[in-house]
Amino acid sequence: MKSVPESFGSLVFDLREMRARLSSQVFKSLENTIENGMKLDINVANSVANTMKEWAIEHGATHFTHWFQPLTGITAEKHESFIAPSPDGGVIMEFSGKELIKGEPDASSFPSGGLRATFEARGYTAWDPTSYAFIKDRTLYIPTAFCSYGGEALDKKTPLLRSMEALGREALRILRLFGNTDAKHVVTSVGAEQEYFLIDEELYIRRPDLIYTGRTLFGAMSPKGQELEDHYFGSIKPRVKAFMEDVDEELWKLGILAKTEHNEVAPAQHELAPIFTTTNRACDQNQLTMEMLQKIASRHGLVCLLHEKPFKGVNGSGKHNNWSIATDTGINLLSPGDTPYENAQFLLFLSAVIKAVDDYQDLLRLSVATAGNDHRLGANEAPPAIVSIFVGEELMEILDSIADDRPYKGHGKVQMMLGADVLPRFQKDTTDRNRTSPFAFTGNKFEFRMLGSSNSIACANIMLNSAVANSLRIFADRLEAAENFDAELRVLIRETIRKHRRIIFNGNGYDESWKSEAKRRGLLEMRTTPEAIVHLLDEKNVKMLTESGIYSLAELESRTEITLENYSRTVLIEAATMIDMARRMILPAVGHQLDLFLERLLRRKDTGTGSCSYEERLIEELTDAEERIDENARAMQAKIARIKAIGDKAAQATEIAEDLIPSMDRLREAADAAESLTSKEFWPLPSYGELMFSVR
């Protein structure tokens, strides 16, 4: 058995393999493409393709695929074998540079939001050399971008790469002003913590709601949930531990730095956290991680649930996006540092982030908007639906001192001068105490906690990178034109903090008073996806995203349409599933229970043996629940028909959020009441207790 260092990345065509297998000239050219974005020569591409093919065949691969991330939120692939006919009737194994660089999958069934005409079925995939190829299931996977016939982005990778380039470009301008001529690149890096639930597969297949929607649409709460918090960081069950060991092994082979794993707060809930890597690779690797979690769970007779709210009454699952900015020389630009030079530079980058989050709080909120995540945000278990920044008391005092032009009490200086012992050496781990904050400074990075567990991290990072790049661009324009850099720097930081510190909140985000306080500050609260997504086309957002080259107007319009459509389809499927389960499973079960109660009641009355109040009360309560189930199911059926007839996607999604979902809640309330009155013998669905506590 190979050791971890030996097996780590063994299925990845990374820099180690490239350096060892390619000629020095080819490797240098490819490295220049990866690092500097230089166009790849076809001869170099042919050499890389041939070497990549030989390496893949050595590891048992017979096929290759251009692996891409369409606007479905998951990945897509079309497999091609390496075989080509030989003159003697046999086959040879071929893979050209042209096949490596470009593919042409059928794009007709992928959502495009109007970016391509219906008859233009063709789409194009283009190799992304900055994310390494890898082998999975005897297939060489080549990470690629995906675009339409007209060149518009049909995926999540392309805008992400654009946003990374924009931020890197503007950050370098700032560094040059501080005299840094060593750094050639600035990159964003991400570590995406992944939460998930594990349940027994035999129970899963008896729950149509889990199969069709990924969450339980019905289910009375079990006597025990997460009240004791005994599951959090508790001893990991043997079956779960075996699963986690397999996950680690498979992810390590794929070069994914899976580091931390533990039980989460809710029963049957767990978390996996990787070490940081560049944002583009982190996005690809998180998609692989979600796939592997679900795939490997089945080997252990388990099902991995990635839905944001699979169980009502216990915490749902999110995904913390740990984001930072660094140079290629190893300088973390969000680290406070110890020297006056670093302090002033840190404060400028910190100010850029504060400005970005305040100016584009709507973009950050809508970047995590899905039907599933709407169940979490603002539900006293996840960050609220109001975007704010947590910086901690010590850093807040520094920012207030700058904004108010007064001495910083921590140093006792008479006058505060940026770039002269501004920051103390505070402990980094004291800044991460507020778990209710959506966007928290945690020492040398920001943790964006609003993402749902099934979300691609691409969207959130696109908006975050773009907004910060815009702040840095404005700062660089102003500082480059300044006659006195130091004086203008002090004024710029002070003005930025004064204008944007409304977005900073170090208090309890779950407290009801925060909502009114946030409203007083002018911050936005958007509880649902339809409320949030329409802001994508606000004038200020379109202007920033198009002028920075992240999206075209057509691409923004397409994403608005697709997000609204996905939201509506998701909830309509849930509603249809509820009606089907209510009529075919729950009402028949309630009927059997009522028959039993009625039979007992009649027998007691006929024989005159004992009181009948118990049966009479149960019959009354269960009959009431039965009638409410039927009434709400019929009402929902009519609403679905009416909603489907609405032509405008925004209006349709709003109607679903405001009218259909409350009806679904009423149907569930009635059904859950019936479950608590119905014998386990008759109830057709595994209970919450069974689902959450059966895996040992």
C-alpha positions as CSV (number, residue, x, y, z in Angstrom):
1,M,0.0,0.0,0.0
2,K,1.4,3.4,-1.0
3,S,2.0,6.1,1.6
4,V,-0.1,9.3,1.5
5,P,2.8,11.3,0.1
6,E,3.3,8.7,-2.6
7,S,-0.4,8.4,-3.6
8,F,-1.2,12.1,-3.3
9,G,-1.9,13.5,-6.7
10,S,-1.1,10.2,-8.4
11,L,-4.1,10.6,-10.7
12,V,-3.3,14.2,-11.6
13,F,-1.2,15.5,-14.5
14,D,0.2,18.3,-12.4
15,L,3.4,20.3,-12.5
16,R,5.4,17.4,-11.2
17,E,4.4,15.1,-14.0
18,M,4.7,17.9,-16.6
19,R,8.2,18.8,-15.5
20,A,9.3,15.1,-15.5
21,R,7.7,14.1,-18.8
22,L,7.8,17.1,-21.1
23,S,10.9,18.5,-22.7
24,S,12.3,21.6,-21.0
25,Q,11.3,23.8,-24.0
26,V,7.7,22.5,-24.1
27,F,7.4,22.7,-20.3
28,K,8.6,26.3,-20.2
29,S,6.1,27.3,-23.0
30,L,3.3,25.6,-21.2
31,E,4.3,27.2,-17.9
32,N,4.3,30.6,-19.6
33,T,0.7,29.9,-20.8
34,I,-0.4,28.8,-17.3
35,E,1.2,31.7,-15.4
36,N,1.0,34.5,-18.0
37,G,-1.9,33.6,-20.2
38,M,0.3,33.4,-23.3
39,K,-1.3,31.6,-26.3
40,L,-0.4,28.0,-26.6
41,D,1.4,27.0,-29.8
42,I,-0.2,24.1,-31.6
43,N,3.1,22.2,-31.7
44,V,3.4,22.6,-27.9
45,A,-0.2,21.5,-27.6
46,N,0.5,18.4,-29.7
47,S,3.5,17.5,-27.5
48,V,1.5,18.0,-24.3
49,A,-1.4,16.0,-25.6
50,N,0.7,13.0,-26.6
51,T,2.5,13.0,-23.2
52,M,-0.8,13.4,-21.3
53,K,-2.2,10.5,-23.3
54,E,0.7,8.2,-22.6
55,W,0.6,9.1,-18.9
56,A,-3.2,8.4,-18.8
57,I,-2.8,5.1,-20.6
58,E,-0.2,4.1,-18.1
59,H,-2.8,4.6,-15.4
60,G,-5.4,2.5,-17.2
61,A,-7.3,5.2,-19.0
62,T,-9.1,4.3,-22.3
63,H,-11.1,7.5,-22.8
64,F,-10.8,11.3,-22.4
65,T,-13.5,13.9,-21.7
66,H,-13.7,17.7,-21.7
67,W,-15.1,18.3,-18.2
68,F,-17.1,21.5,-17.9
69,Q,-19.5,23.3,-15.6
70,P,-22.6,24.4,-17.4
71,L,-25.3,26.6,-15.9
72,T,-27.0,23.6,-14.4
73,G,-24.9,23.9,-11.2
74,I,-23.3,20.5,-11.7
75,T,-20.6,19.2,-14.1
76,A,-20.9,17.7,-17.6
77,E,-18.8,15.4,-19.7
78,K,-18.8,13.6,-23.0
79,H,-16.4,10.6,-23.3
80,E,-14.3,9.8,-26.3
81,S,-12.0,6.8,-26.6
82,F,-8.3,7.2,-27.6
83,I,-8.7,4.6,-30.3
84,A,-8.1,5.3,-34.0
85,P,-8.1,2.7,-36.9
86,S,-4.7,1.4,-38.1
87,P,-4.1,0.3,-41.7
88,D,-3.8,-3.4,-40.6
89,G,-7.3,-3.5,-39.2
90,G,-6.3,-2.9,-35.6
91,V,-6.3,0.3,-33.6
92,I,-3.8,2.8,-32.3
93,M,-4.2,5.1,-29.4
94,E,-4.2,8.8,-30.5
95,F,-4.8,12.1,-28.8
96,S,-3.9,15.4,-30.6
97,G,-3.3,18.9,-29.5
98,K,-6.5,19.9,-31.3
99,E,-8.5,17.4,-29.3
100,L,-6.9,18.7,-26.1
101,I,-7.5,22.3,-26.7
102,K,-11.0,22.2,-28.1
103,G,-14.1,20.1,-28.1
104,E,-17.6,20.4,-29.6
105,P,-20.3,18.9,-27.3
106,D,-24.0,19.2,-28.1
107,A,-25.2,22.2,-26.2
108,S,-28.9,22.0,-27.1
109,S,-30.2,20.7,-23.8
110,F,-28.0,22.9,-21.5
111,P,-29.6,26.1,-20.1
112,S,-28.5,29.1,-22.1
113,G,-31.0,31.8,-21.1
114,G,-31.3,32.8,-24.8
115,L,-27.6,33.0,-25.5
116,R,-28.0,30.7,-28.4
117,A,-30.8,30.1,-30.8
118,T,-32.6,26.7,-30.5
119,F,-31.3,25.5,-33.8
120,E,-27.7,26.3,-32.9
121,A,-27.1,23.2,-30.9
122,R,-23.3,23.3,-31.0
123,G,-21.3,24.4,-28.0
124,Y,-17.5,24.6,-27.6
125,T,-15.2,23.5,-24.8
126,A,-11.8,25.1,-24.4
127,W,-9.0,23.6,-22.3
128,D,-8.2,25.4,-19.1
129,P,-4.5,24.7,-18.5
130,T,-4.5,26.4,-15.1
131,S,-6.6,23.5,-13.7
132,Y,-4.8,20.2,-13.9
133,A,-6.2,17.2,-15.9
134,F,-6.9,14.1,-13.8
135,I,-8.0,10.5,-14.2
136,K,-11.3,9.1,-12.8
137,D,-12.9,5.8,-13.7
138,R,-10.4,5.0,-16.4
139,T,-11.0,8.3,-18.1
140,L,-8.8,11.4,-18.6
141,Y,-10.7,14.4,-17.4
142,I,-9.6,17.8,-18.9
143,P,-11.1,20.8,-17.2
144,T,-12.5,23.2,-19.8
145,A,-14.5,26.3,-20.3
146,F,-17.8,26.1,-22.2
147,C,-19.1,28.7,-24.6
148,S,-21.8,29.2,-27.3
149,Y,-21.4,29.4,-31.1
150,G,-21.3,33.1,-30.7
151,G,-18.6,33.0,-28.0
152,E,-20.8,33.8,-25.0
153,A,-20.0,32.0,-21.7
154,L,-22.4,29.1,-21.1
155,D,-20.6,28.0,-17.9
156,K,-19.3,29.1,-14.5
157,K,-15.6,28.7,-15.1
158,T,-15.2,31.4,-17.8
159,P,-16.6,34.3,-15.7
160,L,-14.6,33.0,-12.7
161,L,-11.3,33.1,-14.7
162,R,-12.2,36.6,-15.9
163,S,-12.9,37.8,-12.4
164,M,-9.6,36.4,-11.1
165,E,-7.7,38.2,-13.9
166,A,-9.5,41.5,-13.2
167,L,-8.6,41.3,-9.5
168,G,-5.0,40.3,-10.1
169,R,-4.6,43.2,-12.6
170,E,-5.9,45.9,-10.3
171,A,-4.1,44.5,-7.2
172,L,-0.8,44.6,-9.0
173,R,-1.4,48.3,-9.7
174,I,-1.8,48.9,-6.0
175,L,1.4,46.9,-5.2
176,R,3.5,48.9,-7.7
177,L,2.4,52.1,-5.9
178,F,3.8,50.6,-2.7
179,G,7.1,49.9,-4.5
180,N,6.6,46.2,-4.9
181,T,8.2,45.2,-8.2
182,D,8.9,41.6,-7.3
183,A,5.3,40.3,-7.6
184,K,4.3,39.3,-11.1
185,H,0.9,37.9,-10.2
186,V,-1.8,38.3,-7.6
187,V,-4.2,35.4,-7.2
188,T,-7.2,34.7,-5.0
189,S,-7.3,31.5,-3.1
190,V,-10.1,29.6,-1.5
191,G,-10.7,26.8,1.0
192,A,-14.3,25.6,0.7
193,E,-15.6,23.8,3.8
194,Q,-18.3,21.3,2.8
195,E,-21.2,20.2,5.0
196,Y,-23.4,17.1,4.3
197,F,-25.7,14.5,5.8
198,L,-25.3,10.8,5.7
199,I,-28.3,8.5,5.9
200,D,-28.9,4.8,5.4
201,E,-29.6,3.9,1.7
202,E,-32.4,1.4,2.6
203,L,-34.3,4.2,4.3
204,Y,-33.6,6.6,1.5
205,I,-35.2,4.5,-1.2
206,R,-38.4,4.5,0.8
207,R,-38.6,8.3,0.7
208,P,-39.8,9.6,-2.7
209,D,-39.3,13.2,-1.5
210,L,-35.6,12.5,-0.9
211,I,-35.2,10.8,-4.2
212,Y,-37.0,13.5,-6.3
213,T,-36.0,16.6,-4.4
214,G,-33.1,15.9,-2.0
215,R,-35.0,16.9,1.1
216,T,-37.8,15.6,3.3
217,L,-41.0,17.4,2.3
218,F,-42.8,15.7,5.2
219,G,-41.7,14.5,8.6
220,A,-42.6,15.1,12.2
221,M,-39.7,15.9,14.4
222,S,-38.3,13.1,16.5
223,P,-38.2,13.2,20.3
224,K,-34.6,14.1,20.1
225,G,-32.9,16.4,17.6
226,Q,-29.8,18.5,18.1
227,E,-30.9,19.9,21.5
228,L,-28.0,18.3,23.5
229,E,-25.5,19.3,20.8
230,D,-23.9,15.9,21.6
231,H,-23.2,15.2,17.9
232,Y,-21.1,18.2,17.3
233,F,-17.4,17.2,17.2
234,G,-18.5,13.9,18.9
235,S,-17.0,10.5,18.4
236,I,-17.4,9.5,14.7
237,K,-19.4,6.3,14.2
238,P,-17.4,3.4,12.7
239,R,-19.5,3.2,9.5
240,V,-19.0,7.0,9.0
241,K,-15.3,6.8,9.8
242,A,-14.9,4.1,7.2
243,F,-16.7,6.3,4.7
244,M,-14.5,9.3,5.5
245,E,-11.3,7.2,5.1
246,D,-12.4,6.2,1.7
247,V,-13.2,9.8,0.8
248,D,-9.8,11.0,1.9
249,E,-8.0,8.3,0.0
250,E,-9.9,9.1,-3.3
251,L,-9.6,12.8,-2.9
252,W,-5.9,12.7,-2.1
253,K,-5.3,10.7,-5.3
254,L,-7.0,13.5,-7.2
255,G,-4.7,16.1,-5.6
256,I,-7.4,17.5,-3.3
257,L,-6.0,18.6,0.0
258,A,-8.8,17.1,2.2
259,K,-7.6,18.1,5.7
260,T,-10.3,18.3,8.4
261,E,-13.4,16.1,9.0
262,H,-15.8,16.1,11.9
263,N,-19.4,15.7,13.0
264,E,-21.5,18.8,12.7
265,V,-24.3,20.1,15.0
266,A,-27.3,18.2,13.5
267,P,-27.6,14.4,13.9
268,A,-26.2,12.6,10.8
269,Q,-24.4,15.8,9.7
270,H,-20.7,16.1,9.0
271,E,-18.1,18.4,7.5
272,L,-15.0,18.1,5.3
273,A,-12.6,21.0,4.9
274,P,-9.6,21.3,2.5
275,I,-6.5,23.4,2.5
276,F,-6.5,26.5,0.4
277,T,-5.7,26.5,-3.3
278,T,-6.2,28.9,-6.2
279,T,-9.9,29.8,-6.6
280,N,-10.2,28.2,-10.0
281,R,-8.8,24.9,-8.8
282,A,-10.8,25.2,-5.6
283,C,-14.0,25.4,-7.6
284,D,-13.1,22.4,-9.7
285,Q,-12.0,20.4,-6.7
286,N,-15.2,21.3,-4.7
287,Q,-17.3,19.9,-7.6
288,L,-15.2,16.7,-7.5
289,T,-15.5,16.6,-3.7
290,M,-19.3,16.7,-3.8
291,E,-19.4,14.0,-6.5
292,M,-17.0,11.8,-4.5
293,L,-19.0,12.2,-1.3
294,Q,-22.1,10.9,-3.0
295,K,-20.4,8.2,-5.0
296,I,-18.4,6.8,-2.1
297,A,-21.4,6.9,0.2
298,S,-23.1,4.3,-2.0
299,R,-20.2,1.9,-1.4
300,H,-21.0,1.9,2.3
301,G,-24.8,1.5,1.9
302,L,-25.2,5.2,2.6
303,V,-26.6,8.2,0.8
304,C,-24.9,11.6,1.0
305,L,-27.4,14.5,1.1
306,L,-26.1,17.8,-0.1
307,H,-29.4,19.7,0.0
308,E,-29.3,22.8,2.2
309,K,-32.2,21.8,4.3
310,P,-32.9,18.0,4.1
311,F,-34.6,18.0,7.6
312,K,-36.9,20.5,9.2
313,G,-36.2,21.3,12.8
314,V,-32.4,20.8,12.7
315,N,-29.6,22.8,11.1
316,G,-29.2,22.7,7.4
317,S,-25.9,22.4,5.5
318,G,-23.8,25.3,4.2
319,K,-20.4,25.8,2.6
320,H,-18.0,28.3,4.1
321,N,-15.9,30.0,1.4
322,N,-12.6,31.0,3.0
323,W,-11.2,33.6,0.6
324,S,-7.9,35.5,0.5
325,I,-5.6,37.4,-1.8
326,A,-1.8,36.7,-2.2
327,T,1.1,37.4,-4.5
328,D,3.1,34.8,-6.4
329,T,6.0,35.7,-4.0
330,G,3.9,34.4,-1.0
331,I,2.7,37.7,0.5
332,N,-0.9,37.4,1.9
333,L,-2.4,40.8,1.2
334,L,-5.0,40.4,3.9
335,S,-2.5,39.7,6.6
336,P,-2.1,42.7,9.0
337,G,1.7,42.2,9.2
338,D,4.1,43.6,11.7
339,T,5.7,46.5,9.9
340,P,4.4,50.0,9.1
341,Y,4.7,49.3,5.4
342,E,2.6,46.2,5.6
343,N,0.1,47.9,7.9
344,A,-0.7,50.7,5.4
345,Q,-0.9,48.2,2.6
346,F,-3.2,45.9,4.6
347,L,-5.5,48.7,5.5
348,L,-5.9,49.7,1.9
349,F,-6.8,46.2,0.8
350,L,-9.1,45.8,3.8
351,S,-10.8,49.0,2.9
352,A,-11.2,47.7,-0.7
353,V,-13.0,44.7,0.6
354,I,-15.2,46.7,2.9
355,K,-16.2,49.0,0.1
356,A,-16.8,46.1,-2.3
357,V,-19.1,44.3,0.1
358,D,-21.1,47.5,0.9
359,D,-21.4,48.6,-2.7
360,Y,-22.3,45.2,-4.0
361,Q,-24.1,43.5,-1.0
362,D,-26.9,42.6,-3.4
363,L,-24.5,40.7,-5.8
364,L,-23.1,38.7,-2.9
365,R,-26.6,37.8,-1.7
366,L,-27.9,36.8,-5.1
367,S,-24.7,34.8,-5.8
368,V,-25.9,32.2,-3.2
369,A,-29.6,32.4,-4.0
370,T,-31.3,29.0,-4.6
371,A,-34.6,27.5,-3.6
372,G,-32.7,25.2,-1.2
373,N,-30.6,28.0,0.4
374,D,-33.7,30.1,1.0
375,H,-34.6,27.6,3.8
376,R,-31.3,28.4,5.7
377,L,-30.6,32.1,5.4
378,G,-32.1,34.1,8.2
379,A,-33.4,30.9,9.9
380,N,-31.4,31.3,13.1
381,E,-29.1,28.5,12.1
382,A,-27.1,30.1,9.3
383,P,-26.0,33.7,8.5
384,P,-28.9,36.0,8.1
385,A,-30.1,37.1,4.7
386,I,-28.6,40.5,5.4
387,V,-25.0,40.9,4.2
388,S,-22.6,42.4,6.8
389,I,-18.9,42.2,7.7
390,F,-17.5,41.0,11.0
391,V,-14.0,42.3,11.9
392,G,-13.8,41.9,15.6
393,E,-13.5,44.5,18.4
394,E,-9.8,45.2,18.1
395,L,-9.8,45.8,14.4
396,M,-13.0,47.7,14.7
397,E,-11.4,50.1,17.1
398,I,-8.6,50.7,14.7
399,L,-11.0,51.4,11.8
400,D,-13.1,53.7,14.0
401,S,-10.0,55.6,15.1
402,I,-9.0,56.2,11.5
403,A,-12.5,57.2,10.4
404,D,-13.0,59.6,13.4
405,D,-9.4,60.9,13.2
406,R,-8.7,60.2,16.8
407,P,-5.9,58.4,18.7
408,Y,-6.1,54.6,18.8
409,K,-6.4,53.7,22.4
410,G,-4.5,50.5,22.0
411,H,-1.3,52.3,21.3
412,G,-2.0,55.5,23.2
413,K,-0.7,57.7,20.3
414,V,-1.7,61.4,20.3
415,Q,-2.1,61.4,16.5
416,M,-2.8,58.4,14.3
417,M,-0.6,58.3,11.2
418,L,-1.1,55.5,8.7
419,G,2.1,53.6,8.0
420,A,3.5,54.3,11.5
421,D,2.8,51.5,14.0
422,V,-0.9,51.5,13.2
423,L,-1.7,47.9,14.1
424,P,-1.0,45.9,17.2
425,R,0.2,42.3,17.0
426,F,-3.2,40.8,17.8
427,Q,-3.9,37.1,18.0
428,K,-5.5,35.9,14.7
429,D,-7.8,33.4,16.5
430,T,-9.5,36.1,18.5
431,T,-11.2,37.5,15.3
432,D,-13.5,34.5,14.6
433,R,-15.9,34.5,17.5
434,N,-19.1,35.5,15.7
435,R,-20.6,32.5,13.9
436,T,-23.7,34.5,12.9
437,S,-21.8,36.8,10.5
438,P,-22.2,36.2,6.8
439,F,-18.8,37.7,5.9
440,A,-16.2,37.5,8.7
441,F,-12.5,38.5,8.8
442,T,-10.6,35.6,10.4
443,G,-7.1,36.8,10.7
444,N,-5.7,36.7,7.2
445,K,-8.8,35.9,5.1
446,F,-12.5,36.5,4.9
447,E,-15.0,33.6,5.4
448,F,-18.1,34.0,3.3
449,R,-20.6,31.8,5.1
450,M,-23.8,32.3,3.1
451,L,-23.2,29.6,0.4
452,G,-25.5,26.6,0.4
453,S,-24.0,23.1,0.6
454,S,-25.0,22.2,-3.0
455,N,-23.9,25.5,-4.5
456,S,-21.0,25.8,-6.9
457,I,-18.6,28.1,-5.2
458,A,-17.9,29.8,-8.6
459,C,-20.8,32.3,-8.5
460,A,-19.9,33.7,-5.0
461,N,-16.3,34.1,-5.9
462,I,-17.1,35.7,-9.3
463,M,-19.0,38.4,-7.5
464,L,-16.5,38.8,-4.7
465,N,-13.5,39.0,-7.0
466,S,-15.3,41.4,-9.3
467,A,-16.5,43.7,-6.6
468,V,-13.0,43.9,-4.9
469,A,-11.4,44.4,-8.3
470,N,-13.7,47.4,-8.9
471,S,-12.7,48.9,-5.5
472,L,-9.0,48.4,-6.3
473,R,-9.4,50.0,-9.7
474,I,-11.0,53.1,-8.2
475,F,-8.3,53.2,-5.6
476,A,-5.5,52.8,-8.1
477,D,-6.9,55.5,-10.4
478,R,-7.0,57.9,-7.6
479,L,-3.6,57.1,-6.1
480,E,-1.8,57.0,-9.4
481,A,-3.0,60.6,-10.1
482,A,-2.1,61.9,-6.6
483,E,0.8,64.4,-6.2
484,N,1.5,63.1,-2.7
485,F,0.9,59.3,-2.4
486,D,1.1,59.1,1.4
487,A,-1.2,62.0,2.0
488,E,-3.7,60.8,-0.5
489,L,-3.5,57.3,0.9
490,R,-4.4,58.5,4.4
491,V,-7.4,60.5,3.0
492,L,-8.6,57.6,0.8
493,I,-8.6,55.1,3.6
494,R,-10.3,57.5,6.0
495,E,-13.0,58.4,3.5
496,T,-13.6,54.8,2.6
497,I,-14.1,53.7,6.2
498,R,-16.4,56.6,7.0
499,K,-18.6,56.0,4.0
500,H,-18.8,52.2,4.2
501,R,-18.5,51.2,7.9
502,R,-22.3,50.8,8.0
503,I,-21.6,47.3,6.5
504,I,-19.6,46.3,9.6
505,F,-21.5,44.6,12.3
506,N,-19.9,42.6,15.1
507,G,-23.1,41.8,17.0
508,N,-25.6,38.8,16.9
509,G,-26.9,38.4,13.4
510,Y,-29.7,36.2,14.8
511,D,-31.2,39.0,17.0
512,E,-34.4,40.4,15.7
513,S,-33.2,43.9,16.5
514,W,-30.5,43.6,13.9
515,K,-33.1,43.6,11.1
516,S,-34.4,47.0,12.1
517,E,-30.9,48.3,12.7
518,A,-29.7,47.0,9.3
519,K,-32.7,48.7,7.7
520,R,-31.8,52.0,9.5
521,R,-28.3,51.7,8.1
522,G,-29.6,51.2,4.6
523,L,-28.6,47.5,4.2
524,L,-30.6,45.1,2.1
525,E,-32.6,42.1,3.4
526,M,-33.6,39.6,0.6
527,R,-35.2,36.5,2.1
528,T,-35.9,34.7,-1.2
529,T,-34.3,34.0,-4.5
530,P,-36.9,36.0,-6.6
531,E,-36.2,39.0,-4.3
532,A,-32.5,38.7,-4.8
533,I,-31.8,37.7,-8.4
534,V,-33.6,40.6,-10.1
535,H,-30.9,42.9,-8.7
536,L,-28.4,41.3,-11.1
537,L,-29.7,43.6,-13.8
538,D,-29.6,46.8,-11.6
539,E,-27.8,49.5,-13.5
540,K,-24.9,49.8,-11.1
541,N,-24.3,46.0,-11.3
542,V,-24.5,45.8,-15.0
543,K,-22.1,48.7,-15.4
544,M,-19.5,47.2,-13.1
545,L,-19.7,43.7,-14.4
546,T,-19.7,44.6,-18.1
547,E,-17.1,47.3,-17.9
548,S,-14.7,45.0,-16.1
549,G,-15.2,42.3,-18.7
550,I,-16.7,39.7,-16.3
551,Y,-20.0,39.4,-18.2
552,S,-21.7,40.8,-21.2
553,L,-25.2,42.2,-20.8
554,A,-26.5,39.2,-22.7
555,E,-24.7,36.8,-20.3
556,L,-26.2,38.7,-17.3
557,E,-29.7,38.5,-18.7
558,S,-29.3,34.8,-19.4
559,R,-28.2,34.1,-15.8
560,T,-31.1,36.0,-14.4
561,E,-33.5,34.0,-16.5
562,I,-31.9,30.7,-15.8
563,T,-31.8,31.3,-12.0
564,L,-35.4,32.2,-11.9
565,E,-36.3,29.2,-14.1
566,N,-34.3,26.8,-11.9
567,Y,-35.9,28.2,-8.8
568,S,-39.5,27.8,-10.2
569,R,-38.8,24.3,-11.5
570,T,-37.3,23.2,-8.3
571,V,-40.2,24.3,-6.1
572,L,-42.8,23.1,-8.6
573,I,-41.2,19.6,-8.5
574,E,-41.3,19.7,-4.7
575,A,-45.0,20.7,-4.8
576,A,-45.9,18.0,-7.3
577,T,-44.0,15.4,-5.2
578,M,-45.9,16.6,-2.0
579,I,-49.3,16.2,-3.8
580,D,-48.3,12.7,-5.1
581,M,-47.1,11.5,-1.7
582,A,-50.1,13.0,0.1
583,R,-52.6,11.2,-2.1
584,R,-50.9,7.9,-2.7
585,M,-49.1,7.3,0.6
586,I,-50.2,9.6,3.4
587,L,-54.0,9.8,3.0
588,P,-54.3,6.0,2.6
589,A,-52.2,5.5,5.8
590,V,-54.4,7.9,7.6
591,G,-57.5,6.1,6.3
592,H,-56.2,2.8,7.7
593,Q,-55.6,4.4,11.1
594,L,-59.0,5.9,11.1
595,D,-60.6,2.6,10.2
596,L,-58.8,1.0,13.2
597,F,-59.9,3.8,15.6
598,L,-63.5,3.6,14.3
599,E,-63.6,-0.2,14.6
600,R,-62.4,0.1,18.2
601,L,-64.9,2.9,19.0
602,L,-67.8,0.9,17.6
603,R,-66.8,-2.2,19.4
604,R,-66.6,-0.4,22.7
605,K,-69.9,1.3,22.2
606,D,-71.5,-2.0,21.2
607,T,-70.1,-3.9,24.2
608,G,-70.3,-0.9,26.6
609,T,-66.8,-1.7,27.8
610,G,-64.9,1.4,29.1
611,S,-64.8,5.1,28.0
612,C,-64.7,6.0,24.4
613,S,-63.3,9.5,24.8
614,Y,-59.7,8.4,23.8
615,E,-60.8,7.0,20.5
616,E,-63.3,9.9,19.9
617,R,-60.6,12.5,20.5
618,L,-58.1,10.7,18.2
619,I,-60.7,10.3,15.5
620,E,-61.5,14.0,15.6
621,E,-57.9,15.1,15.5
622,L,-57.0,12.7,12.7
623,T,-60.1,13.5,10.7
624,D,-59.2,17.2,10.9
625,A,-55.6,16.5,9.7
626,E,-57.0,14.3,6.9
627,E,-59.3,17.0,5.7
628,R,-56.6,19.6,5.8
629,I,-54.2,17.4,3.9
630,D,-56.8,16.8,1.1
631,E,-57.9,20.5,1.1
632,N,-54.3,21.8,0.8
633,A,-53.3,19.2,-1.8
634,R,-56.3,20.2,-4.0
635,A,-55.5,23.9,-3.5
636,M,-51.9,23.4,-4.4
637,Q,-52.9,21.5,-7.6
638,A,-54.9,24.5,-8.7
639,K,-52.1,26.9,-7.8
640,I,-49.6,24.9,-9.8
641,A,-51.8,25.0,-12.9
642,R,-52.2,28.8,-12.5
643,I,-48.5,29.4,-11.9
644,K,-47.4,27.4,-14.9
645,A,-49.6,29.6,-17.1
646,I,-47.7,32.8,-16.0
647,G,-45.3,33.7,-18.9
648,D,-43.0,36.2,-17.1
649,K,-40.3,34.2,-15.2
650,A,-39.8,36.8,-12.5
651,A,-43.6,37.1,-11.8
652,Q,-43.8,33.3,-11.8
653,A,-41.0,32.9,-9.3
654,T,-42.5,35.6,-7.1
655,E,-45.9,33.9,-7.1
656,I,-44.3,30.7,-6.1
657,A,-42.4,32.3,-3.2
658,E,-45.4,34.3,-1.9
659,D,-48.3,31.9,-2.5
660,L,-47.2,28.3,-3.4
661,I,-44.6,27.8,-0.7
662,P,-46.9,28.9,2.2
663,S,-49.4,26.3,0.8
664,M,-46.7,23.7,0.9
665,D,-46.0,24.6,4.5
666,R,-49.7,24.2,5.4
667,L,-49.8,20.8,3.7
668,R,-46.7,19.7,5.5
669,E,-48.1,20.9,8.9
670,A,-51.2,18.8,8.4
671,A,-49.4,15.7,7.3
672,D,-46.8,16.0,10.1
673,A,-49.8,16.3,12.6
674,A,-51.2,13.1,11.0
675,E,-47.9,11.3,11.4
676,S,-47.9,11.9,15.1
677,L,-51.3,10.3,15.4
678,T,-50.7,7.3,13.1
679,S,-49.3,4.0,14.1
680,K,-45.9,3.1,12.7
681,E,-47.6,0.0,11.3
682,F,-49.5,2.2,8.9
683,W,-47.2,5.2,8.3
684,P,-45.4,4.5,5.0
685,L,-42.4,6.8,5.4
686,P,-39.3,6.2,7.5
687,S,-39.4,8.6,10.5
688,Y,-37.0,11.4,11.3
689,G,-35.7,9.4,14.2
690,E,-34.8,6.5,11.9
691,L,-33.3,8.7,9.2
692,M,-31.1,10.7,11.5
693,F,-30.0,8.1,14.1
694,S,-29.8,4.8,12.2
695,V,-26.2,5.0,10.9
696,R,-23.9,3.5,13.6
